[in-house]
Amino acid sequence: MPKRGAPQFNGSVVTVTTAGAVEVLAARPTRRRAVIKNLDGSNYVGIDTGTAVAATGYRLKANEQVEITTTGAISGRANTGDCVCTVWEEYD
């Protein structure tokens, strides 16, 4: 296993809509993990790698957060209206 250095962190706020999948994080080969939190009070966000569709992927409920361990791109799509999510990632 390769030796890891001190982790780097990156965070942002992203608005996802029903108009189509929004890339909330681009692919990063050195990503250790990503955390996404849905700040909306009543609507869920469909989270998936590749192109997210609200009816598929992981349903991130209102005020819920999820930790994902992928190096690929992560996308989101709101089931109703616009939803604001906080996103951060830890990487080498």
N, C-alpha and C positions, 0 to 999 in steps of 0.2 A: 504494500500500500504506500503511495507517495506521501511524503511528509507535507503537512499543511502548514502554512504560515498563519499569521494573525488574520482573523476574518475581517472583511470589509463589509460595510452596510450601505444600503441604498433604500430610500423611502420616497413615496409619492402619494398623491391623492388623485384618483381617477374617477371620472363619471362614465358609467356604462348606461346604454340606452336600449330600447327595443328595436331601434332602426337596423341593428346588425351587430355582429361580434366586434368588441373593442379589445385590442391587445393591451392587457394590463401590465404584462412584463414580457420583454423580448427574451429570446433564448440566450442563455449564458452558460457556456461549457463548464465553468468553475462554480456554479451556484450550489450551495449546500442545502438551502431551504428557502422557501418563500412563505410569507404569512399575508393573507388577504382578509380584511374585515369589511363586512357590509354595514355601513352606517345608516342605511335606510331603516325607518321605524316599522314598516309594514310589508315591503315587497322583497322577494327573493331575487338572487342573481345566479344564473347558471354559469358555473366555472368549469373550464375544460382546457386541455391542451389542444392546440390547433384552433379550429373555429368553434366557438361556443354557441349553442342554441339553448334558450331558456328551458326547453323541455328535456334536454339531455345534460349529461355531465353532472357535476356535483351541485346540488341546490343549496346555496349559501343563504340561509334564512336571515330575516331581519335581525340586525345587531349580532350576528354570529360571525366567528372567524374560523379560518381553517389554515393548517400548515401543510404545504405541499413540498415534496422532495423530488423535483424534476429539474432538468437542465434545459428543457424545451420551453417554447413560448407558452404563455398562459393567457387565455382570453376569457372575457365575461360578456354576458348579455342579460339585461334586466327583463323581468317578466312583465312589468308594467311601468310606464314612464321612465324617468331617469333615476338611477341609484348611484350614490357616491360611495366609493370604497377607498380605504387606506390600504396601501400595498408596501411591503418592505421585503428585502431579500438580503440574505447573508451569503457571501461568496469569497473565494480566495483571490 
